């Protein structure tokens, strides 16, 4: 369920929906949308660091 919610928030942001529109569509608070979006961005940043060779999977415990 949480993974589906993360994916939905990510996809809707990519499609230029506003946080309030995402919150209304997914029946969650706009604060929750912001928290999910922040977590998604942090995960994407880590994946990019792995891609660039600055981190490896062994860096995550």
C-alpha positions in Angstrom: 0.0 0.0 0.0 2.7 2.5 1.0 4.8 1.7 -2.2 1.7 2.3 -4.3 1.1 5.6 -2.6 4.8 6.6 -3.1 4.5 5.7 -6.8 1.2 7.6 -7.2 2.7 10.8 -5.6 5.8 10.5 -7.7 3.9 10.0 -11.0 1.5 12.8 -10.2 4.3 15.2 -9.4 6.0 14.2 -12.7 2.7 15.1 -14.4 2.8 18.5 -12.9 0.0 18.1 -10.4 0.1 20.4 -7.4 0.5 18.9 -3.9 -3.1 19.9 -3.0 -4.5 18.2 -6.1 -2.5 15.0 -5.3 -3.8 15.1 -1.7 -7.4 15.5 -2.8 -7.1 12.7 -5.4 -5.4 10.2 -3.0 -7.5 11.3 0.1 -4.4 12.1 2.2 -3.3 15.4 3.7 -1.1 17.8 1.8 1.5 17.4 4.6 1.6 13.7 3.9 2.1 14.5 0.2 5.1 16.7 1.1 6.6 14.1 3.4 6.2 11.4 0.8 7.7 13.6 -1.9 10.7 14.5 0.3 11.3 10.8 1.0 11.1 10.0 -2.7 13.6 12.7 -3.5 16.0 11.5 -0.9 15.8 7.9 -2.4 16.3 9.3 -5.9 19.4 11.2 -4.7 20.8 8.0 -3.2 20.1 6.1 -6.4 21.9 8.8 -8.4 24.9 8.6 -6.0 25.0 4.8 -6.6 24.8 5.3 -10.3 27.7 7.8 -10.2 29.8 5.4 -8.1 29.9 7.6 -5.1 28.0 5.1 -3.0 27.6 1.4 -3.1 24.8 -0.9 -1.8 27.1 -1.9 1.0 26.9 1.7 2.3 23.3 1.0 3.4 22.7 -1.2 6.4 
